Amino acid sequence: MENETTLDYLLKIEGEAAALVNDAQAEADRRIHENEEKNRRAFEDRFREEVRVQEASLEKEKEKLKEQYHRALEDFREDISYLETDIEKFSVLLNNYIAMEG
């Protein structure tokens, strides 16, 4: 009879230990999931902020390049505005070129 009581006690203790392990595993899983969510949100926030910064930088660079392009185009137009057009010479060159190609 003593053996049965001891065995029942040990089985009861083993059952309590298993319940504690299950509770601990559930708590660990909950904390892991919580941390994963927190880290995911933090990553997404940092990612969105970096995208915003990069897009703002891109827009500034585009505006800068657009301004450089317009200045270069204006400089080119100004440079060629002083050139004289010799239509007769152009016609002769064009006719010669067409004659060579034909």
PyMOL commands that place a pseudoatom at each C-alpha (Angstrom):
pseudoatom trace, name=CA, resn=MET, resi=1, chain=A, elem=C, hetatm=0, pos=[0.000, 0.000, 0.000]
pseudoatom trace, name=CA, resn=GLU, resi=2, chain=A, elem=C, hetatm=0, pos=[2.878, 2.319, 0.810]
pseudoatom trace, name=CA, resn=ASN, resi=3, chain=A, elem=C, hetatm=0, pos=[4.254, 1.837, -2.729]
pseudoatom trace, name=CA, resn=GLU, resi=4, chain=A, elem=C, hetatm=0, pos=[0.948, 2.863, -4.278]
pseudoatom trace, name=CA, resn=THR, resi=5, chain=A, elem=C, hetatm=0, pos=[0.779, 6.023, -2.191]
pseudoatom trace, name=CA, resn=THR, resi=6, chain=A, elem=C, hetatm=0, pos=[4.363, 6.902, -3.107]
pseudoatom trace, name=CA, resn=LEU, resi=7, chain=A, elem=C, hetatm=0, pos=[3.698, 6.118, -6.752]
pseudoatom trace, name=CA, resn=ASP, resi=8, chain=A, elem=C, hetatm=0, pos=[0.494, 8.218, -6.745]
pseudoatom trace, name=CA, resn=TYR, resi=9, chain=A, elem=C, hetatm=0, pos=[2.407, 11.076, -5.134]
pseudoatom trace, name=CA, resn=LEU, resi=10, chain=A, elem=C, hetatm=0, pos=[5.196, 10.842, -7.728]
pseudoatom trace, name=CA, resn=LEU, resi=11, chain=A, elem=C, hetatm=0, pos=[2.669, 10.732, -10.585]
pseudoatom trace, name=CA, resn=LYS, resi=12, chain=A, elem=C, hetatm=0, pos=[0.919, 13.761, -9.113]
pseudoatom trace, name=CA, resn=ILE, resi=13, chain=A, elem=C, hetatm=0, pos=[4.254, 15.623, -8.868]
pseudoatom trace, name=CA, resn=GLU, resi=14, chain=A, elem=C, hetatm=0, pos=[5.143, 14.569, -12.428]
pseudoatom trace, name=CA, resn=GLY, resi=15, chain=A, elem=C, hetatm=0, pos=[1.768, 15.861, -13.644]
pseudoatom trace, name=CA, resn=GLU, resi=16, chain=A, elem=C, hetatm=0, pos=[2.320, 19.192, -11.885]
pseudoatom trace, name=CA, resn=ALA, resi=17, chain=A, elem=C, hetatm=0, pos=[5.814, 19.422, -13.362]
pseudoatom trace, name=CA, resn=ALA, resi=18, chain=A, elem=C, hetatm=0, pos=[4.433, 18.747, -16.851]
pseudoatom trace, name=CA, resn=ALA, resi=19, chain=A, elem=C, hetatm=0, pos=[1.804, 21.457, -16.322]
pseudoatom trace, name=CA, resn=LEU, resi=20, chain=A, elem=C, hetatm=0, pos=[4.527, 23.897, -15.212]
pseudoatom trace, name=CA, resn=VAL, resi=21, chain=A, elem=C, hetatm=0, pos=[6.613, 23.063, -18.284]
pseudoatom trace, name=CA, resn=ASN, resi=22, chain=A, elem=C, hetatm=0, pos=[3.590, 23.560, -20.553]
pseudoatom trace, name=CA, resn=ASP, resi=23, chain=A, elem=C, hetatm=0, pos=[2.773, 26.889, -18.883]
pseudoatom trace, name=CA, resn=ALA, resi=24, chain=A, elem=C, hetatm=0, pos=[6.395, 28.006, -19.187]
pseudoatom trace, name=CA, resn=GLN, resi=25, chain=A, elem=C, hetatm=0, pos=[6.467, 27.020, -22.877]
pseudoatom trace, name=CA, resn=ALA, resi=26, chain=A, elem=C, hetatm=0, pos=[3.216, 28.883, -23.537]
pseudoatom trace, name=CA, resn=GLU, resi=27, chain=A, elem=C, hetatm=0, pos=[4.600, 31.978, -21.776]
pseudoatom trace, name=CA, resn=ALA, resi=28, chain=A, elem=C, hetatm=0, pos=[7.867, 31.731, -23.744]
pseudoatom trace, name=CA, resn=ASP, resi=29, chain=A, elem=C, hetatm=0, pos=[5.927, 31.373, -27.011]
pseudoatom trace, name=CA, resn=ARG, resi=30, chain=A, elem=C, hetatm=0, pos=[3.793, 34.415, -26.101]
pseudoatom trace, name=CA, resn=ARG, resi=31, chain=A, elem=C, hetatm=0, pos=[6.855, 36.515, -25.303]
pseudoatom trace, name=CA, resn=ILE, resi=32, chain=A, elem=C, hetatm=0, pos=[8.638, 35.416, -28.466]
pseudoatom trace, name=CA, resn=HIS, resi=33, chain=A, elem=C, hetatm=0, pos=[5.600, 36.316, -30.564]
pseudoatom trace, name=CA, resn=GLU, resi=34, chain=A, elem=C, hetatm=0, pos=[5.278, 39.659, -28.767]
pseudoatom trace, name=CA, resn=ASN, resi=35, chain=A, elem=C, hetatm=0, pos=[8.953, 40.477, -29.394]
pseudoatom trace, name=CA, resn=GLU, resi=36, chain=A, elem=C, hetatm=0, pos=[8.715, 39.409, -33.032]
pseudoatom trace, name=CA, resn=GLU, resi=37, chain=A, elem=C, hetatm=0, pos=[5.752, 41.739, -33.531]
pseudoatom trace, name=CA, resn=LYS, resi=38, chain=A, elem=C, hetatm=0, pos=[7.508, 44.583, -31.741]
pseudoatom trace, name=CA, resn=ASN, resi=39, chain=A, elem=C, hetatm=0, pos=[10.677, 44.086, -33.806]
pseudoatom trace, name=CA, resn=ARG, resi=40, chain=A, elem=C, hetatm=0, pos=[8.690, 43.826, -37.043]
pseudoatom trace, name=CA, resn=ARG, resi=41, chain=A, elem=C, hetatm=0, pos=[6.874, 47.101, -36.309]
pseudoatom trace, name=CA, resn=ALA, resi=42, chain=A, elem=C, hetatm=0, pos=[10.147, 48.819, -35.386]
pseudoatom trace, name=CA, resn=PHE, resi=43, chain=A, elem=C, hetatm=0, pos=[11.764, 47.560, -38.609]
pseudoatom trace, name=CA, resn=GLU, resi=44, chain=A, elem=C, hetatm=0, pos=[8.819, 48.717, -40.706]
pseudoatom trace, name=CA, resn=ASP, resi=45, chain=A, elem=C, hetatm=0, pos=[8.882, 52.144, -39.046]
pseudoatom trace, name=CA, resn=ARG, resi=46, chain=A, elem=C, hetatm=0, pos=[12.629, 52.503, -39.691]
pseudoatom trace, name=CA, resn=PHE, resi=47, chain=A, elem=C, hetatm=0, pos=[12.169, 51.241, -43.253]
pseudoatom trace, name=CA, resn=ARG, resi=48, chain=A, elem=C, hetatm=0, pos=[9.363, 53.746, -43.966]
pseudoatom trace, name=CA, resn=GLU, resi=49, chain=A, elem=C, hetatm=0, pos=[11.445, 56.581, -42.521]
pseudoatom trace, name=CA, resn=GLU, resi=50, chain=A, elem=C, hetatm=0, pos=[14.454, 55.596, -44.641]
pseudoatom trace, name=CA, resn=VAL, resi=51, chain=A, elem=C, hetatm=0, pos=[12.250, 55.424, -47.756]
pseudoatom trace, name=CA, resn=ARG, resi=52, chain=A, elem=C, hetatm=0, pos=[10.893, 58.899, -46.935]
pseudoatom trace, name=CA, resn=VAL, resi=53, chain=A, elem=C, hetatm=0, pos=[14.418, 60.276, -46.504]
pseudoatom trace, name=CA, resn=GLN, resi=54, chain=A, elem=C, hetatm=0, pos=[15.642, 58.642, -49.721]
pseudoatom trace, name=CA, resn=GLU, resi=55, chain=A, elem=C, hetatm=0, pos=[12.640, 59.873, -51.707]
pseudoatom trace, name=CA, resn=ALA, resi=56, chain=A, elem=C, hetatm=0, pos=[13.165, 63.419, -50.419]
pseudoatom trace, name=CA, resn=SER, resi=57, chain=A, elem=C, hetatm=0, pos=[16.835, 63.187, -51.384]
pseudoatom trace, name=CA, resn=LEU, resi=58, chain=A, elem=C, hetatm=0, pos=[15.887, 61.861, -54.814]
pseudoatom trace, name=CA, resn=GLU, resi=59, chain=A, elem=C, hetatm=0, pos=[13.467, 64.740, -55.383]
pseudoatom trace, name=CA, resn=LYS, resi=60, chain=A, elem=C, hetatm=0, pos=[16.128, 67.286, -54.412]
pseudoatom trace, name=CA, resn=GLU, resi=61, chain=A, elem=C, hetatm=0, pos=[18.626, 65.650, -56.768]
pseudoatom trace, name=CA, resn=LYS, resi=62, chain=A, elem=C, hetatm=0, pos=[16.073, 65.591, -59.598]
pseudoatom trace, name=CA, resn=GLU, resi=63, chain=A, elem=C, hetatm=0, pos=[15.360, 69.284, -59.118]
pseudoatom trace, name=CA, resn=LYS, resi=64, chain=A, elem=C, hetatm=0, pos=[19.078, 70.050, -59.059]
pseudoatom trace, name=CA, resn=LEU, resi=65, chain=A, elem=C, hetatm=0, pos=[19.664, 68.081, -62.276]
pseudoatom trace, name=CA, resn=LYS, resi=66, chain=A, elem=C, hetatm=0, pos=[16.646, 69.664, -63.936]
pseudoatom trace, name=CA, resn=GLU, resi=67, chain=A, elem=C, hetatm=0, pos=[18.027, 73.106, -63.080]
pseudoatom trace, name=CA, resn=GLN, resi=68, chain=A, elem=C, hetatm=0, pos=[21.482, 72.151, -64.434]
pseudoatom trace, name=CA, resn=TYR, resi=69, chain=A, elem=C, hetatm=0, pos=[19.873, 70.849, -67.626]
pseudoatom trace, name=CA, resn=HIS, resi=70, chain=A, elem=C, hetatm=0, pos=[17.897, 74.057, -68.176]
pseudoatom trace, name=CA, resn=ARG, resi=71, chain=A, elem=C, hetatm=0, pos=[20.981, 76.193, -67.543]
pseudoatom trace, name=CA, resn=ALA, resi=72, chain=A, elem=C, hetatm=0, pos=[23.048, 74.098, -69.984]
pseudoatom trace, name=CA, resn=LEU, resi=73, chain=A, elem=C, hetatm=0, pos=[20.282, 74.317, -72.580]
pseudoatom trace, name=CA, resn=GLU, resi=74, chain=A, elem=C, hetatm=0, pos=[20.052, 78.080, -72.170]
pseudoatom trace, name=CA, resn=ASP, resi=75, chain=A, elem=C, hetatm=0, pos=[23.845, 78.388, -72.431]
pseudoatom trace, name=CA, resn=PHE, resi=76, chain=A, elem=C, hetatm=0, pos=[23.774, 76.288, -75.614]
pseudoatom trace, name=CA, resn=ARG, resi=77, chain=A, elem=C, hetatm=0, pos=[20.961, 78.377, -77.099]
pseudoatom trace, name=CA, resn=GLU, resi=78, chain=A, elem=C, hetatm=0, pos=[22.842, 81.537, -76.255]
pseudoatom trace, name=CA, resn=ASP, resi=79, chain=A, elem=C, hetatm=0, pos=[26.044, 80.171, -77.807]
pseudoatom trace, name=CA, resn=ILE, resi=80, chain=A, elem=C, hetatm=0, pos=[24.343, 79.211, -81.057]
pseudoatom trace, name=CA, resn=SER, resi=81, chain=A, elem=C, hetatm=0, pos=[22.283, 82.391, -81.249]
pseudoatom trace, name=CA, resn=TYR, resi=82, chain=A, elem=C, hetatm=0, pos=[25.405, 84.250, -82.378]
pseudoatom trace, name=CA, resn=LEU, resi=83, chain=A, elem=C, hetatm=0, pos=[26.104, 81.837, -85.203]
pseudoatom trace, name=CA, resn=GLU, resi=84, chain=A, elem=C, hetatm=0, pos=[25.076, 82.799, -88.712]
pseudoatom trace, name=CA, resn=THR, resi=85, chain=A, elem=C, hetatm=0, pos=[23.194, 80.346, -90.869]
pseudoatom trace, name=CA, resn=ASP, resi=86, chain=A, elem=C, hetatm=0, pos=[24.619, 79.892, -94.342]
pseudoatom trace, name=CA, resn=ILE, resi=87, chain=A, elem=C, hetatm=0, pos=[21.710, 78.274, -96.175]
pseudoatom trace, name=CA, resn=GLU, resi=88, chain=A, elem=C, hetatm=0, pos=[23.535, 78.129, -99.506]
pseudoatom trace, name=CA, resn=LYS, resi=89, chain=A, elem=C, hetatm=0, pos=[26.545, 76.328, -98.059]
pseudoatom trace, name=CA, resn=PHE, resi=90, chain=A, elem=C, hetatm=0, pos=[24.227, 73.933, -96.172]
pseudoatom trace, name=CA, resn=SER, resi=91, chain=A, elem=C, hetatm=0, pos=[22.296, 73.170, -99.375]
pseudoatom trace, name=CA, resn=VAL, resi=92, chain=A, elem=C, hetatm=0, pos=[25.514, 72.410, -101.263]
pseudoatom trace, name=CA, resn=LEU, resi=93, chain=A, elem=C, hetatm=0, pos=[26.738, 70.090, -98.484]
pseudoatom trace, name=CA, resn=LEU, resi=94, chain=A, elem=C, hetatm=0, pos=[23.370, 68.366, -98.274]
pseudoatom trace, name=CA, resn=ASN, resi=95, chain=A, elem=C, hetatm=0, pos=[23.174, 67.872, -102.036]
pseudoatom trace, name=CA, resn=ASN, resi=96, chain=A, elem=C, hetatm=0, pos=[26.732, 66.480, -102.085]
pseudoatom trace, name=CA, resn=TYR, resi=97, chain=A, elem=C, hetatm=0, pos=[25.883, 64.084, -99.272]
pseudoatom trace, name=CA, resn=ILE, resi=98, chain=A, elem=C, hetatm=0, pos=[22.718, 62.896, -100.987]
pseudoatom trace, name=CA, resn=ALA, resi=99, chain=A, elem=C, hetatm=0, pos=[24.601, 62.431, -104.242]
pseudoatom trace, name=CA, resn=MET, resi=100, chain=A, elem=C, hetatm=0, pos=[27.217, 60.240, -102.494]
pseudoatom trace, name=CA, resn=GLU, resi=101, chain=A, elem=C, hetatm=0, pos=[24.570, 58.111, -100.801]
pseudoatom trace, name=CA, resn=GLY, resi=102, chain=A, elem=C, hetatm=0, pos=[22.476, 57.609, -103.950]
for i in range(1, 102): cmd.bond("trace and resi %d" % i, "trace and resi %d" % (i + 1))
show_as sticks, trace
zoom trace
